[in-house]
Amino acid sequence: MSGVKTFLCLCLEDKVKRLSLSLLLLFSTLAYAGERVLYSFQGGTDGFRPDGPLVLDPAGNLYGTTVYGGADGWGTVFELSPDGQGGWSETILYSFTGGADGQQPATALTLDSHGNLFGTTPGPSSCSRYCGSVFELSPGGSGWTFTLLHAFRGKKDGGEVAGGLTMDTAGDLFGTTIGGGSKGYGTVFQLSNSGSGWALTTLHAFALDADGGDPAGTLVLGDGTIYGVTLWGGAYGDGVFYRLSLDANGRWREKVLYSFKGGNNGAQVTGLISDQNGGLYGVSDTGNRHVFRFTQKQGGGWAKKNLYTFRGGGNGSPSGNVLVDQAGNLYGLASDGGGKRDGSLYKLTPQPDGKFVATRLYGFRGGTDGSVPVGPPIMDNAGNLYGVTLTGGGEGCGGNRCGTVFAFEP
């Protein structure tokens, strides 16, 4: 490929060819570096340590969250807008107070067709009084209005909110909690707007047995079905891939579709994403760290296929799930590895034989370009990628630097 240099030693060329049928290619490094920092956090009221994927509106504005900073130090929701001169300007839409409204948001926002933003906060680790929240931010002529949709109490309603939200076509919100619920090990919940307020319904409570325990990450909605993963439980204790569907009486029932086994099979999966053909993708964050895909088998059941395995070194460790484009390419971020082991942006390209070729698009250097990226990235209609780094950027935050929002323009 023009402009691409392999980082494997030429003396291993023959060996690599022999192994190519059974191993995915290691990262190759592109000669160009199209990363551009759109904003460097300063560590004050503008926030710092962005720790959740971004969302993009039709006008080209970016929205995200920071874990710290803001007016009260408990994190922010921010907007980045193009200034028309090649730069970007930040606006703080909301600063969390650490009370019932929540604190330290670290998951992706959800944007509806009216421009409203929905998000979650995890709550403090003790979860004794406030265990996280679901909130809405609505634009108006005098600014943005914050509405608390639900504050979790750590009891039957659920414990710590464990991921972002998924919205269905009716405008209902679906999410997960770790801990809490009637069985103590988390819930899948639905929030519905009756017009006079939002009502929470628990669709399933986990018991940390065969059905799994502590669901995490964003859910995938199908035709009358919900797909998700748990951190623990199942046949081997390393979590399950499950489906919730309505029975004849209109009640949601869980079915375990796959039990993770740890090791080479994966564990600690935090969320799934679907492609346009019904495949579901995820990333194993412990054991053998890898990107995988679930596909439905003819006659029923699901098959899991590992698409790429992270082996440390230049490949790094995966950070968050992947993004899937319309051509079936996967994009993700690694929290270490890369040019100076400060993280990387990678692409997995499907091949005719069903394998995937991995390419490192950019290696972070840990300076003003950012360090420790958090995935997944997002993509605009022109194919540009956007993401955040936990640290790096401009000076501040006690010398650790406060994080960035970046773009990658191929």
C-alpha positions in Angstrom: 0.0 0.0 0.0 1.4 3.4 -1.0 2.7 5.4 2.0 2.6 2.5 4.4 5.8 1.2 6.2 5.7 -2.1 8.1 7.4 -2.1 11.4 8.3 -5.7 11.2 12.0 -6.5 10.6 12.7 -7.6 7.0 14.5 -10.6 8.3 11.2 -12.0 9.5 9.4 -11.5 6.2 9.3 -15.2 5.3 8.1 -16.2 8.7 5.4 -13.6 8.7 4.2 -14.9 5.3 4.0 -18.4 6.8 2.0 -17.2 9.8 -0.3 -14.9 7.8 -3.0 -17.6 7.4 -3.4 -18.0 11.2 -2.4 -14.7 12.7 -3.8 -11.2 12.1 -1.2 -8.7 10.9 0.4 -6.5 13.5 -0.1 -2.8 13.3 1.6 -1.0 10.4 2.3 2.7 10.6 1.1 5.2 8.1 3.5 7.8 6.9 1.1 10.6 7.4 -0.2 11.9 10.7 -3.6 13.6 10.3 -4.3 14.2 14.0 -5.3 17.7 15.0 -6.1 18.9 18.5 -9.4 20.8 18.5 -9.3 21.8 22.2 -7.0 21.4 25.2 -8.7 21.5 28.6 -7.2 23.9 31.1 -8.3 22.2 34.3 -10.7 24.9 35.7 -14.3 25.7 35.0 -13.8 24.4 31.4 -13.4 20.9 32.8 -10.6 18.3 32.6 -10.2 14.6 32.0 -12.7 13.9 29.2 -13.6 10.3 29.7 -16.4 9.4 27.3 -17.0 9.2 23.6 -18.2 12.3 21.7 -21.5 12.9 19.9 -21.8 15.0 16.7 -24.9 17.0 15.7 -26.0 17.8 12.1 -24.5 21.3 12.3 -21.0 19.9 13.1 -21.0 20.7 16.8 -19.4 18.1 19.2 -20.7 17.3 22.7 -19.0 15.4 25.5 -18.3 15.2 29.2 -15.4 15.7 31.6 -15.0 13.8 34.9 -13.6 16.8 36.8 -13.7 20.5 36.7 -16.6 22.9 36.1 -18.0 25.4 38.5 -18.1 22.9 41.4 -15.4 20.5 40.4 -17.7 17.5 39.8 -17.5 17.4 36.0 -19.2 19.0 33.0 -21.1 18.6 29.8 -19.4 20.7 27.1 -20.0 21.7 23.5 -17.3 22.4 20.9 -18.3 24.5 17.9 -16.4 25.5 14.8 -15.6 29.2 15.0 -15.5 29.7 11.2 -11.8 30.5 11.2 -10.4 27.0 11.5 -10.6 26.9 15.2 -13.1 25.6 17.8 -14.7 27.2 20.8 -15.9 25.5 24.0 -19.1 26.2 25.9 -20.0 24.6 29.2 -23.6 23.5 29.1 -23.8 22.2 32.6 -21.5 21.8 35.7 -22.5 19.0 38.1 -22.8 19.7 41.8 -22.2 16.2 43.2 -25.7 15.9 44.7 -28.8 14.2 43.2 -27.9 15.6 39.8 -24.8 13.3 39.7 -21.1 13.7 39.5 -18.1 12.7 37.3 -19.9 11.8 34.0 -17.8 9.4 31.9 -20.1 7.9 29.3 -21.3 9.0 25.9 -24.2 11.4 25.5 -27.3 10.5 23.4 -28.7 13.2 21.0 -32.3 13.1 19.9 -33.8 14.6 16.7 -34.8 17.8 18.6 -31.3 18.5 19.8 -31.8 17.4 23.3 -28.9 15.6 25.1 -29.3 12.6 27.4 -26.6 11.2 29.6 -25.7 9.4 32.8 -23.5 9.8 35.8 -22.0 6.9 37.9 -22.4 8.4 41.4 -19.9 8.0 44.2 -18.2 4.7 44.9 -20.0 4.3 48.3 -23.4 4.5 46.6 -25.0 5.1 50.0 -27.2 8.0 49.1 -26.8 8.9 45.4 -25.8 6.2 43.0 -25.9 7.9 39.8 -28.4 9.7 37.6 -30.0 10.0 34.2 -30.3 13.5 32.9 -31.5 15.6 30.0 -30.1 18.9 28.7 -32.5 20.8 26.4 -31.5 23.9 24.3 -33.5 27.1 24.5 -33.4 30.7 23.7 -31.8 31.5 27.1 -29.4 28.6 27.2 -29.6 24.9 28.1 -31.9 23.5 30.7 -30.9 20.6 33.0 -33.6 18.1 34.0 -33.0 15.2 36.3 -34.9 12.2 34.9 -34.0 9.7 37.7 -31.6 9.6 40.6 -30.7 6.0 41.5 -30.7 5.0 45.2 -28.9 1.7 45.1 -32.0 -0.3 46.0 -34.5 -2.0 43.8 -34.2 0.8 41.2 -30.5 -0.1 40.6 -27.1 0.8 41.7 -24.3 2.6 39.9 -25.2 3.6 36.3 -22.8 1.5 34.2 -22.9 3.0 30.7 -24.5 5.3 28.2 -28.1 5.3 27.1 -29.8 3.9 24.0 -33.0 5.5 22.6 -35.7 3.7 20.7 -37.9 5.2 18.0 -40.5 6.2 20.6 -38.0 8.2 22.5 -37.7 5.8 25.5 -34.3 5.4 27.1 -32.6 2.1 28.0 -29.6 1.6 30.2 -27.9 -0.6 32.8 -26.8 -0.4 36.4 -24.1 -2.3 38.3 -25.3 -3.5 41.7 -28.8 -2.9 43.1 -32.0 -4.3 41.8 -34.2 -6.8 43.5 -31.4 -9.5 43.2 -28.5 -7.3 44.1 -26.4 -7.6 40.9 -27.6 -4.9 38.6 -30.5 -4.1 36.3 -31.5 -3.3 32.8 -33.9 -0.3 32.9 -36.2 1.7 30.7 -37.2 5.3 31.2 -40.4 6.5 29.5 -41.8 10.0 29.2 -45.5 10.2 29.9 -45.7 13.9 29.1 -45.8 14.8 32.8 -42.5 13.1 33.8 -40.2 10.2 33.3 -41.0 6.8 34.8 -38.4 4.1 35.4 -39.2 0.4 34.8 -36.8 -2.4 35.6 -36.8 -4.9 32.7 -34.5 -7.4 34.3 -32.7 -7.8 37.6 -29.5 -10.0 37.6 -28.6 -12.5 40.3 -24.9 -13.3 39.5 -25.7 -16.9 38.6 -26.2 -18.4 35.1 -28.0 -15.2 34.0 -24.9 -13.1 34.7 -24.2 -10.2 37.0 -23.4 -6.5 36.8 -24.4 -5.5 33.2 -22.2 -2.8 31.7 -22.0 -0.7 28.7 -24.4 0.5 26.0 -27.3 -1.8 25.0 -28.2 -2.6 21.4 -31.9 -2.5 20.5 -33.3 -4.9 17.9 -36.9 -5.6 16.7 -38.5 -6.1 20.1 -35.2 -7.3 21.6 -32.4 -5.9 23.7 -28.8 -7.2 23.6 -26.2 -6.6 26.2 -23.3 -8.1 28.2 -22.4 -8.6 31.9 -19.1 -8.3 33.6 -19.6 -11.4 35.8 -21.6 -14.6 36.2 -22.6 -17.1 33.5 -21.3 -20.7 33.2 -17.7 -19.7 33.8 -18.0 -16.6 36.0 -16.6 -14.2 33.3 -19.8 -12.7 32.1 -22.5 -13.4 29.5 -23.9 -12.1 26.2 -27.6 -12.0 26.7 -30.9 -11.1 25.0 -34.1 -9.6 26.6 -37.3 -10.1 24.7 -41.0 -9.8 25.4 -43.0 -12.9 26.1 -46.7 -13.5 25.2 -47.7 -11.7 28.4 -45.7 -8.6 27.6 -43.0 -9.3 30.2 -39.3 -9.1 29.4 -37.4 -12.4 29.6 -33.7 -13.0 29.6 -31.9 -15.6 27.5 -28.2 -16.2 27.8 -26.7 -16.5 24.3 -23.1 -17.0 25.2 -20.9 -17.3 28.3 -17.4 -15.8 28.3 -14.7 -18.2 29.5 -11.8 -15.8 30.2 -8.3 -16.2 28.9 -8.3 -16.4 25.1 -12.1 -16.3 25.1 -12.3 -12.9 26.7 -13.9 -11.3 29.8 -14.8 -7.9 31.2 -16.7 -6.9 28.0 -18.3 -3.5 28.4 -20.9 -3.0 25.7 -21.7 -3.9 22.2 -22.2 -2.1 18.9 -24.1 -3.4 15.8 -23.4 -3.2 12.1 -26.0 -2.9 9.4 -26.1 -6.7 8.9 -27.0 -7.5 12.4 -23.5 -8.4 13.6 -22.5 -7.4 17.1 -19.0 -6.2 18.0 -17.3 -5.9 21.4 -13.9 -5.7 23.0 -12.5 -8.0 25.7 -10.7 -5.8 28.3 -9.0 -8.6 30.3 -7.4 -12.0 29.7 -6.6 -12.2 26.0 -7.6 -8.6 24.9 -9.2 -8.7 21.5 -11.9 -7.3 19.2 -14.6 -9.9 18.5 -17.9 -10.2 16.6 -21.1 -12.2 17.3 -23.1 -13.4 14.3 -26.3 -15.4 14.3 -26.0 -18.9 13.0 -28.4 -20.5 10.6 -30.9 -22.5 12.5 -30.4 -20.4 15.7 -27.7 -19.6 18.2 -24.8 -17.2 18.0 -21.1 -17.7 17.0 -18.2 -15.6 18.4 -15.2 -14.9 16.2 -12.1 -13.1 17.4 -11.1 -10.5 14.8 -7.9 -9.0 16.3 -5.8 -9.7 19.3 -3.8 -7.0 21.2 -0.4 -8.3 22.1 1.1 -5.4 24.0 4.1 -3.4 22.8 3.3 -1.2 19.9 -0.3 -2.6 19.7 -1.2 -1.3 23.2 -4.3 -2.2 25.1 -7.8 -1.6 23.8 -9.7 1.4 25.3 -13.4 1.2 24.8 -15.4 -0.4 22.1 -15.0 0.0 18.3 -16.7 2.1 15.7 -18.1 0.3 12.6 -18.5 2.2 9.3 -20.8 1.3 6.4 -18.0 -0.6 4.6 -17.4 -2.9 7.6 -14.2 -1.2 8.7 -13.6 -1.0 12.5 -11.9 1.9 14.2 -10.8 2.0 17.8 -8.4 3.5 20.3 -5.7 1.9 22.4 -4.8 3.5 25.7 -1.0 2.7 25.5 1.3 1.5 22.8 1.7 3.7 19.7 4.7 5.9 18.8 5.8 6.7 22.4 3.4 4.3 24.2 0.9 7.0 24.9 -1.9 5.4 22.9 -3.0 4.9 19.3 -5.8 5.2 16.9 -6.2 2.0 14.8 -8.3 0.6 11.9 -9.3 -3.0 11.2 -10.0 -3.7 7.6 -12.0 -6.8 6.5 -10.4 -9.0 3.8 -12.0 -11.3 1.3 -10.9 -14.3 3.4 -12.8 -13.0 6.4 -9.7 -11.9 8.3 -8.9 -8.3 9.3 -5.8 -6.3 8.7 -4.8 -3.9 11.5 -3.3 -0.5 10.7 -2.2 2.1 13.2 -3.5 5.4 11.9 -1.8 7.5 14.6 0.4 7.0 17.6 0.0 9.6 20.4 3.2 11.2 21.7 2.0 12.3 25.1 2.6 16.0 24.6 0.3 18.6 23.2 -1.2 16.0 20.9 -2.7 14.1 23.8 -2.2 10.9 25.8 -4.3 7.9 26.8 -7.2 8.1 24.3 -10.6 6.8 25.3 -12.8 5.1 22.8 -14.7 4.5 20.7 -14.1 7.4 18.2 -16.9 8.8 16.1 -17.0 9.6 12.4 -18.6 12.4 10.4 -20.0 12.2 6.9 -16.6 13.1 5.4 -14.9 10.2 7.1 -13.1 12.3 9.7 -12.7 10.7 13.1 -13.1 12.5 16.5 -12.2 11.4 20.0 -10.8 12.4 23.4 -7.7 11.8 25.4 -7.7 11.6 29.2 -4.4 13.5 29.6 -2.0 15.4 27.4 -2.7 18.7 25.6 -1.7 22.1 27.1 -0.1 22.8 30.4 -2.1 22.5 33.6 -3.5 19.9 36.0 -0.4 19.8 38.1 1.9 19.1 35.2 -0.2 16.1 34.1 -2.0 18.0 31.4 -5.8 18.0 31.3 -6.8 16.1 28.2 -7.9 17.0 24.7 -10.5 16.7 22.0 -8.9 15.6 18.7 -9.8 15.1 15.1 -8.1 12.7 12.7 -8.5 13.7 9.0 -7.3 11.0 6.6 
